[in-house]
Amino acid sequence: MPVSFSTSAVFHRFLPFLAVLGSVTALGIGTSWAKHWLFPAVGAQGTTALRVGFSALLVLLLWRPWRWHLSRADAKSVVLYGAALGGMNLMFYMSLRTLPFGLAVAIEFAGPLAVAIWSSRRAVDFVWVLLAIAGLGLLLPLGLNGSMLDPVGVAYALGAAVFWALYIVFGKRAGHLHAGHSVSLGLLVAALVVVPVGVAHAGAALLSPSLLLIGVAVAAVSSAVPISLEMMALKRLPKEAFGIMISMEPAVAALVAMVLLGEHLSAVQWLAIGCIMAASMGSALTARAPAAPGAAPQPA
């Protein structure tokens, strides 16, 4: 009996995976645009203000969170979640001043990896810990490997990793809220955290019409599009599969930066990214709890 083949069925089967790939690619493109067009004009602080500020406006208009009730306890969780989100974005963009995009993302992944492995004592999880340590050891300027990475940039990337871990922890507390509700209010809090920093640094330069247009484009491509695609994928994928897919981000970021920014990495740096990705994928694959790396939408 001939096997029936439906192009539509195949497309719908692979749609969640395409959504995750589209999310990490859009995030890489938007961040590369920000580094190329906005950094020279308003610095990392001003870039963060434009990106997060316009992201908050776009997501607020999309979800209109004022339609939902918010208890006092939930409001506290959202404030902590949003503050961590703002700190993570600021630290990450500060790291991009001196670090290649792909390497900054790889170092930042230490945050969700630490959260995923922290509560586990299974032997297999120590394999992922060792892989992550090996990857970070190849990147961090410890004086052991001849790394030329800027120590200040690495410190900012590690700071972003800490804030990403806090973002996941606080995000779980608000996890019972509708995703559009928590994400939109969280971005609003994040904007209240980083916009004053950007204004203090860049001042009136942030009001340039051309930069405002670029800021809107960056916010749409690096926030609104990824968040929407990830929410679509999370509805159709197991958390573990989503965590494995989102672990592609360091490699995708490095490839996008190579094409758009001309940032070429050495073989050792690619090996480091591979180790960190393998640790993230392995942790997601073997996780018992739903909190795999990247299980929360990646907001950076």
JOMO-V413335 format. One record per run of one state. SS is the DSSP state (2 for helix, 1 for strand, 0 for the rest). FROM is the first residue (numbers start at 0). LEN is the number of residues. If there is no record, write none. Layout:
SS/FROM/LEN
SS/FROM/LEN
//
This chain:
0/0/6
2/6/57
0/63/1
2/64/3
0/67/4
2/71/24
0/95/5
2/100/8
0/108/1
2/109/9
0/118/4
2/122/17
0/139/11
2/150/23
0/173/5
2/178/29
0/207/1
2/208/28
0/236/2
2/238/8
0/246/2
2/248/12
0/260/6
2/266/20
0/286/14
//
